[in-house]
Amino acid sequence: MIKKKIIIFHPYSKLGGADRSLYRLLKKLNKKKYSITFVSIDNSIIKDQLKREIKFISLNVSRTIFTILKLRELIKNLIKNSNSSRKIILISNQNFANIIAFFATINLSNVKKIFIERNHIDELNYYDGLINLIKKKIIKFLMKIAYKNADKIIGICKQLSKDLSKHIKKPVQAIYSPSYDKEIYKLSKKKINFTFNKKNCYLINVSRFSEYKGQMDILKATSKLFYKYPKLRLILIGYGKYKRKLIKFIQKNNLNKKIYLIDNCQNPYPFIHKSNLFLFASNYEGFPNVLVEALMLNTPVISSNCKSGPEEILLNGKAGDLFQKKNYEQLNVMIENFIKNPKKLVKKMKVGKKQLWKFSPERHVKIYNKILSNI
């Protein structure tokens, strides 16, 4: 049987939801049917888990223009060395990667392109300074050109897909991220170097440390509650330079004994499982896998109602509480309501658990298999 050749182009493979989603897809794709090459700029975070099953290539480039040239060269070599007349399928991941994939494949007729969008287009409305503003306007413009040349465009939730389709004026298929991975149950039982006091109430956030992930809003929402409720604790798990600003806030408000910052944690699931409440405060998302994971582990959720994902996962507030993004005062009220009466949010969490089957890796790979067979 001749294998279909697939290239996964994911430039920056770091610890996060996108990589976990790709790992779950690649793990379950039939390796007897597909020959898979994973291409990134640096070393992939999932290489150690999948290196026996798929080939990993690091482009090791310093500038985007070199990425385009190197990816094009790699694809041309695969076409040249292929013994099959079948098309090579290139799956790229996230907007700037999709744009690179478009330029790298111009006039390469033997390549079918599948573009996956993982962040809501609202992401491009947030910027730091003039240079970043110009960069995001260029990305937004180039998306209209590049995406029209894709053979298939996939968004990881319905709202994202709908709004992206309006922007590029082309159909976008919604395929939910494969967050409901039962392996999480096993990982949640692993031992950790952290002691949970049963007398305390633990709040937790797991996300990249970033201004746009809303950890500062969580700190502002909880800072006064620590004095009102002495048994309250907050755990922040993530990675990134923004950690410095969070530490400054914690030190300034004398909250060192109330808040725990844990960075580069490979397995956050025991922490989520043992915490009382999960907090999520992003300004924008594509599909926050971690909300599904929290519900799996019986941890109630309070989330910002950002675009996109939380509303769909939390059933418009029936499976968890939703607050207006950046509104830390509203978040403060919701947290205090939970402390006073946790049963209400626990009941919502149980409602949410019943619909998690929609986010299973098995369902996810079944849809992708159909797409890959027909493209």
Secondary structure as GFF3:
##gff-version 3
##sequence-region A 1 375
A	DSSP	beta_strand	4	9	.	.	.	ID=ss1
A	DSSP	alpha_helix	17	28	.	.	.	ID=ss2
A	DSSP	beta_strand	34	40	.	.	.	ID=ss3
A	DSSP	alpha_helix	47	50	.	.	.	ID=ss4
A	DSSP	beta_strand	55	58	.	.	.	ID=ss5
A	DSSP	alpha_helix	64	81	.	.	.	ID=ss6
A	DSSP	beta_strand	88	93	.	.	.	ID=ss7
A	DSSP	alpha_helix	95	104	.	.	.	ID=ss8
A	DSSP	beta_strand	111	117	.	.	.	ID=ss9
A	DSSP	three_ten_helix	121	125	.	.	.	ID=ss10
A	DSSP	alpha_helix	129	148	.	.	.	ID=ss11
A	DSSP	beta_strand	152	155	.	.	.	ID=ss12
A	DSSP	alpha_helix	158	168	.	.	.	ID=ss13
A	DSSP	beta_strand	173	174	.	.	.	ID=ss14
A	DSSP	alpha_helix	183	187	.	.	.	ID=ss15
A	DSSP	beta_strand	201	206	.	.	.	ID=ss16
A	DSSP	three_ten_helix	211	213	.	.	.	ID=ss17
A	DSSP	alpha_helix	215	222	.	.	.	ID=ss18
A	DSSP	alpha_helix	225	228	.	.	.	ID=ss19
A	DSSP	beta_strand	232	238	.	.	.	ID=ss20
A	DSSP	alpha_helix	243	252	.	.	.	ID=ss21
A	DSSP	beta_strand	259	263	.	.	.	ID=ss22
A	DSSP	alpha_helix	269	274	.	.	.	ID=ss23
A	DSSP	beta_strand	277	280	.	.	.	ID=ss24
A	DSSP	alpha_helix	289	296	.	.	.	ID=ss25
A	DSSP	beta_strand	301	304	.	.	.	ID=ss26
A	DSSP	alpha_helix	310	313	.	.	.	ID=ss27
A	DSSP	three_ten_helix	315	317	.	.	.	ID=ss28
A	DSSP	beta_strand	321	323	.	.	.	ID=ss29
A	DSSP	alpha_helix	328	340	.	.	.	ID=ss30
A	DSSP	alpha_helix	343	353	.	.	.	ID=ss31
A	DSSP	three_ten_helix	356	359	.	.	.	ID=ss32
A	DSSP	alpha_helix	361	374	.	.	.	ID=ss33
###
